[in-house]
């Protein structure tokens, strides 16, 4: 089980900015984490690349959600989290 759940939300940020943030999370050591990427700008190719970052310690999960607001995305993250946020 993960030590922590990390929620990353995207509304209209470019793919490269989101990828840089997620790559940084993938390089973390000495922690077991579930990373929830709540994407309000869903791109199936990008989603596959994100899930490909998973390792035994850090699991990446993409959740495409409707484009509403940052508050909406954060509330969805809380609902989707399996562990402590």
Rosetta blueprint (number, residue, H / E / L):
1 X L
2 X L
3 X L
4 X E
5 X E
6 X E
7 X E
8 X E
9 X E
10 X E
11 X L
12 X L
13 X L
14 X L
15 X H
16 X H
17 X H
18 X H
19 X H
20 X H
21 X H
22 X H
23 X H
24 X H
25 X H
26 X H
27 X L
28 X L
29 X L
30 X L
31 X L
32 X L
33 X E
34 X E
35 X E
36 X E
37 X E
38 X E
39 X E
40 X L
41 X L
42 X L
43 X L
44 X H
45 X H
46 X H
47 X H
48 X H
49 X H
50 X H
51 X H
52 X L
53 X L
54 X L
55 X L
56 X L
57 X L
58 X E
59 X E
60 X E
61 X E
62 X E
63 X E
64 X E
65 X L
66 X L
67 X L
68 X L
69 X L
70 X H
71 X H
72 X H
73 X H
74 X H
75 X H
76 X H
77 X H
78 X H
79 X H
80 X H
81 X L
82 X L
83 X L
84 X L
85 X L
